Amino acid sequence: MKGKSKQKTSLTLQQVIDVADKAYPDGLVGLYHRAPYTCHGDTLAQFIAAELTDTFNTRAGRARQLAEAAHAIANAVRELNSVIRALENA
Protein backbone atom coordinates (compact mmCIF):
# COMPACT_ATOMS: atom_id res chain seq x y z
CA MET A 1 0.00 0.00 0.00
CA LYS A 2 2.84 2.37 0.80
CA GLY A 3 4.22 2.11 -2.75
CA LYS A 4 0.89 3.12 -4.28
CA SER A 5 0.60 6.11 -1.95
CA LYS A 6 4.06 7.33 -2.90
CA GLN A 7 3.33 6.74 -6.57
CA LYS A 8 0.36 9.10 -6.37
CA THR A 9 2.37 11.80 -4.63
CA SER A 10 5.45 11.57 -6.86
CA LEU A 11 5.94 12.96 -10.33
CA THR A 12 7.77 11.48 -13.24
CA LEU A 13 10.61 13.41 -14.83
CA GLN A 14 8.37 13.90 -17.87
CA GLN A 15 5.74 15.59 -15.69
CA VAL A 16 8.33 18.01 -14.28
CA ILE A 17 9.58 18.72 -17.81
CA ASP A 18 5.97 19.31 -18.91
CA VAL A 19 5.50 21.95 -16.18
CA ALA A 20 8.60 23.82 -17.36
CA ASP A 21 7.73 23.30 -21.01
CA LYS A 22 4.31 24.92 -20.58
CA ALA A 23 5.97 28.00 -19.06
CA TYR A 24 8.70 28.26 -21.70
CA PRO A 25 7.92 29.60 -25.19
CA ASP A 26 7.65 27.23 -28.14
CA GLY A 27 7.81 23.90 -26.30
CA LEU A 28 11.56 23.78 -26.58
CA VAL A 29 12.26 22.44 -23.08
CA GLY A 30 10.27 19.32 -23.93
CA LEU A 31 11.96 19.06 -27.31
CA TYR A 32 15.43 19.19 -25.75
CA HIS A 33 14.35 16.62 -23.18
CA ARG A 34 13.25 14.25 -25.95
CA ALA A 35 16.28 14.96 -28.16
CA PRO A 36 18.99 16.42 -25.90
CA TYR A 37 21.84 16.14 -28.39
CA THR A 38 20.01 17.76 -31.28
CA CYS A 39 20.45 21.48 -31.85
CA HIS A 40 17.11 23.26 -31.82
CA GLY A 41 18.57 26.76 -31.61
CA ASP A 42 17.82 27.59 -27.97
CA THR A 43 20.58 26.77 -25.51
CA LEU A 44 18.59 28.17 -22.57
CA ALA A 45 15.83 25.62 -23.17
CA GLN A 46 18.51 22.97 -23.54
CA PHE A 47 20.03 24.03 -20.22
CA ILE A 48 16.68 23.96 -18.43
CA ALA A 49 15.92 20.45 -19.70
CA ALA A 50 19.39 19.25 -18.69
CA GLU A 51 19.23 20.88 -15.25
CA LEU A 52 15.81 19.40 -14.50
CA THR A 53 16.99 15.98 -15.67
CA ASP A 54 20.21 16.13 -13.64
CA THR A 55 18.51 17.20 -10.42
CA PHE A 56 15.38 15.02 -10.62
CA ASN A 57 14.88 12.82 -7.57
CA THR A 58 12.71 9.78 -8.26
CA ARG A 59 12.47 8.95 -4.56
CA ALA A 60 11.09 12.32 -3.46
CA GLY A 61 7.44 13.23 -3.19
CA ARG A 62 5.76 15.67 -5.55
CA ALA A 63 6.27 18.77 -3.39
CA ARG A 64 9.95 18.04 -2.85
CA GLN A 65 10.51 17.23 -6.53
CA LEU A 66 9.01 20.56 -7.57
CA ALA A 67 10.90 22.43 -4.85
CA GLU A 68 14.19 20.87 -5.93
CA ALA A 69 13.49 21.69 -9.57
CA ALA A 70 12.63 25.29 -8.67
CA HIS A 71 15.76 25.52 -6.50
CA ALA A 72 17.98 24.31 -9.35
CA ILE A 73 16.55 26.88 -11.76
CA ALA A 74 16.71 29.64 -9.10
CA ASN A 75 20.41 28.87 -8.56
CA ALA A 76 20.96 29.26 -12.29
CA VAL A 77 19.12 32.58 -12.25
CA ARG A 78 21.37 33.85 -9.44
CA GLU A 79 24.46 32.81 -11.36
CA LEU A 80 23.18 34.43 -14.55
CA ASN A 81 22.41 37.63 -12.64
CA SER A 82 26.01 37.66 -11.41
CA VAL A 83 27.22 37.41 -14.99
CA ILE A 84 24.85 40.17 -16.07
CA ARG A 85 26.13 42.48 -13.30
CA ALA A 86 29.74 41.72 -14.24
CA LEU A 87 29.06 42.50 -17.90
CA GLU A 88 27.23 45.69 -17.05
CA ASN A 89 30.07 46.85 -14.81
CA ALA A 90 32.93 45.88 -17.11
N, C-alpha and C positions, 0 to 999 in steps of 0.2 A: 504494500500500500504506500509506503514511503516513497518509492521510486515514481509512482504515478503522480503523487502530490508535487514532487520536485519537477517532474516533467511539465506540469501545468504552469509552474511558476518560473521556469527557465525559458530563455529564448534560444533560438538557433543563431548561428553567425549570420545566416541569410536574413533573418528577421532584423537584426541590428543593422546590417547593410541596407536593408529596405527603408528603415527609419531615416538614415542619413541620405539615402538616394532621393527620397521624397523631398528633402529639404534643399538638396543641391540641384542647380539647374541642369537640365538636359539628360538626366539619368546616367550621368557618367560615372558616379561612384559604383553603381551596380555593374556597369559595363566593365570597369577595371577589375572589379571583384571576379567577374566571370572570365575575363581574359586579361590577367594582370601583366602579361609580358607583351601585349600588343599596344602600340602607340595610338591613342585616340585623341591626342592633341591637348590634353589637360592634365598637367602633372600634379596640380592640387587635388583633383579628384582621385588620381592614382595614389597619392600620398594618403588621403583619407581612407581609402579602401585598404591599403596596406597597414596603416596604423590600427584600424579596427580589427583587422584579421590578426595582427601580431599580439594585440592585447586582449583578445576575446578569451573569456574564462568559461569553459563548458560546465564547470562544477558550481558556479555561482548561481544564485537566484536572479530573477528578472531585474529587480531593483538594483542589485549590485552590478550586474552586467551593464546596465545602462549608465550607472554612475561611473564605472570604470571606463567605459567608452567616452563619456563626456569629459572625464578627467584627462584622458589621453589627448583628446582634441584641444582641450583648454591649455594643456602644457604646450602644445604646438603653437597655439595662438600667442602665448606669452613669449615664446622664443622668436616667433615672427615679429612681434612688436618690438623686441630688442633689436632685431636687425633693421627694422624700419627706423627706429630712433637713431641708430648708428649711421645709417645712410643719410638721414636728414641733417645730422650734425657733422657730417664729414666735410 
